[in-house]
Amino acid sequence: MRNTLMALAVLVGLSAIPVASHAADDQDGFFVNGSIGRTKLDKGIYDDTDTGYIVNLGYRWAVAPNFALGAEAGYTDLGKWSGDLALLSDPPEGGPLRASALKGWTVGANAHWNLTDNWYLSGRAGLFRANLKGEYLTVASGTVDRVRVDDTSNKWYAGAGVGYDFTRNFGVGISYDYYRADRNGPKFDPNLVSVTAEARF
């Protein structure tokens, strides 16, 4: 899915750049956006999906006739994932692991590039202050132990998207976002493919 989105973005960009003109001359201002879609975690004993969402508020400055750059802050809930102990060569006793969950606050930079008066590319990246909850396994002296975790992590996130502005103040798109979080054992790097709507003021 990530490669498909990137290819679509490049294709739209190459076909539309020559006619991009004045779409962002007056794009200074606040924006609020929201995304909902499917998260996926595929790491170690995890190969699971769930529903995730993002809510962001920010401000952009028009730095070129069709390009605006700004700052954002928001909240992300990436859902829960269940570990599959059957993926281990020697699974421990005691039943399944408690489902792991990841959510938290974000702060970073946000960009909006109009390829035409309607089609756009977007990008975002910054700090992800995550709360991790779940259970993981440790092995010491041949003994497998289960450890529960409820902790925070300071890592990062990044994302890109392509979409359509119906008016100067409203657009919708498709986005791909990647999150990185790890703390005291669990190391998560889920992605979220979502539908996004944004209002600008």
KANORRA-V761550 format. One record per residue. PHI is phi in radians with two decimals (none if undefined). PSI is psi in whole degrees, -180 to 180 (NA if undefined). OMEGA is omega in radians with two decimals (999 if undefined). Layout:
# KANORRA-V761550
PHI_PSI_OMEGA / PHI_PSI_OMEGA
This chain:
# KANORRA-V761550
none_-39_3.14 / -1.07_-45_3.14 / -1.12_-36_3.12 / -1.11_-45_3.13 / -1.10_-41_-3.14 / -1.15_-42_3.13 / -1.12_-40_3.11 / -1.11_-42_-3.14 / -1.09_-44_-3.14 / -1.13_-43_-3.14 / -1.07_-47_3.12 / -1.09_-41_-3.14 / -1.10_-46_-3.11 / -1.14_-34_-3.10 / -1.43_-21_-2.99 / -1.94_-17_-3.06 / -0.95_-41_-3.10 / -1.04_-24_-3.09 / -1.83_3_3.08 / -1.16_137_-3.06 / -2.42_-86_-2.92 / -2.09_25_-2.99 / -1.09_-28_-3.05 / -2.08_23_-3.11 / -1.02_-33_-3.07 / -2.13_41_-3.05 / -1.61_8_3.01 / -1.03_134_3.07 / 2.63_176_-3.14 / -1.38_155_3.02 / -2.48_155_3.00 / -2.38_135_3.11 / -2.44_159_3.11 / -2.46_146_-3.13 / -2.34_146_3.03 / -2.49_139_-3.10 / -3.08_-156_-3.06 / -1.82_129_3.01 / -1.74_153_3.10 / -2.45_133_3.02 / -2.13_119_-3.12 / -2.27_86_-3.07 / -2.71_124_3.12 / 1.06_-122_-3.13 / -1.46_2_-3.13 / -1.78_128_2.99 / -2.63_78_-2.95 / -2.54_161_3.12 / -2.25_161_3.06 / -2.76_-178_3.08 / -1.68_135_3.11 / -2.29_162_3.11 / -2.54_160_3.13 / -2.35_140_2.99 / -2.26_129_-3.08 / -2.32_148_3.00 / -2.32_139_-3.12 / -2.87_-173_3.14 / -2.46_136_3.11 / -2.11_151_3.04 / -2.04_135_3.08 / -1.31_114_-3.12 / -1.84_-4_3.08 / -2.75_165_-3.10 / -0.96_-28_-3.12 / -2.27_22_-3.08 / -2.42_129_3.12 / -2.19_139_-3.10 / -2.27_140_-3.11 / -2.77_-164_-3.13 / -2.10_153_-3.14 / -2.47_157_2.99 / -2.51_144_-3.09 / -2.91_-172_-3.11 / -2.29_139_-3.11 / -2.27_133_3.00 / -2.11_112_-3.05 / -1.64_1_3.05 / 1.59_-159_-3.10 / -2.28_150_3.12 / -2.38_140_3.12 / -1.75_135_3.10 / -1.42_145_-3.13 / -1.89_101_-3.10 / -1.20_-16_3.11 / -1.15_-16_3.11 / -1.31_-13_3.13 / -1.51_148_3.12 / -1.21_-29_3.14 / -2.37_76_-3.06 / -1.11_141_-3.13 / -1.34_164_3.07 / -1.43_166_3.05 / 1.96_8_3.09 / 1.45_-177_-3.07 / -1.20_159_3.04 / -1.30_152_3.04 / -1.12_140_-3.12 / -1.02_141_3.12 / -1.66_143_-3.11 / -2.27_150_-3.11 / -2.51_125_3.07 / -2.73_165_3.13 / 2.90_-172_-3.06 / -1.75_149_3.12 / -2.24_150_3.00 / -2.59_133_-3.07 / -3.06_-158_-3.13 / -1.81_153_-3.09 / -2.45_136_-3.12 / -2.25_147_3.13 / -2.39_116_-3.07 / -2.08_111_3.11 / -1.41_117_3.10 / -1.38_-35_2.99 / -2.36_-171_3.08 / -1.16_-15_-3.12 / -2.11_-47_-3.09 / -1.37_141_-3.12 / -2.48_160_2.91 / -1.98_148_3.10 / -2.29_158_3.10 / -2.62_153_3.14 / -2.72_150_3.10 / -2.87_151_3.11 / 2.96_-157_-3.09 / -1.55_136_3.09 / -2.03_109_3.09 / -1.62_97_-2.94 / -1.80_150_2.96 / -1.92_121_-3.12 / -1.88_133_3.04 / -2.32_140_3.11 / 2.83_-157_-3.09 / -2.54_140_3.11 / -2.44_172_-3.07 / -1.89_143_2.98 / -2.19_152_3.12 / -2.18_121_3.11 / -2.42_125_3.14 / 0.94_38_3.10 / 1.40_2_-3.13 / -1.84_131_3.12 / -1.65_124_3.12 / -2.03_149_3.06 / -1.73_131_-3.13 / -2.17_128_3.08 / -1.62_144_-3.11 / -2.30_140_3.01 / -2.54_90_-2.94 / -2.52_175_3.13 / -1.99_159_-3.11 / -2.48_139_3.06 / -1.97_96_3.13 / -2.22_-132_-3.02 / -2.60_169_3.06 / -2.48_159_3.07 / -2.72_150_-3.13 / -2.77_164_3.11 / -2.58_156_-3.14 / -2.74_170_3.06 / -2.38_143_-3.10 / -2.86_-169_-3.03 / -2.33_125_3.05 / -1.56_112_3.10 / -1.25_-36_3.05 / -2.46_177_3.08 / -1.05_-26_-3.02 / -1.84_-2_-3.09 / -2.64_135_3.09 / -2.60_161_3.07 / -2.29_157_-3.12 / -2.86_-176_3.06 / -2.08_134_-3.06 / -2.26_152_2.99 / -2.14_125_3.13 / -2.21_141_-3.13 / -2.11_136_-3.12 / -2.18_144_3.12 / -2.19_128_3.12 / -2.65_136_3.02 / -2.74_148_-3.12 / -2.92_123_2.98 / 0.85_45_3.09 / 2.17_-70_-3.12 / -1.20_138_3.07 / -2.28_109_-3.05 / -1.97_142_3.03 / -2.51_64_-3.11 / -1.30_161_3.00 / -2.14_159_-3.13 / -2.31_121_3.01 / -1.84_122_-2.94 / -2.52_164_2.96 / -1.69_134_-3.03 / -2.15_141_3.02 / -2.20_139_-3.12 / -2.37_136_3.04 / -1.98_138_-3.12 / -2.13_145_-3.03 / -2.21_NA_999
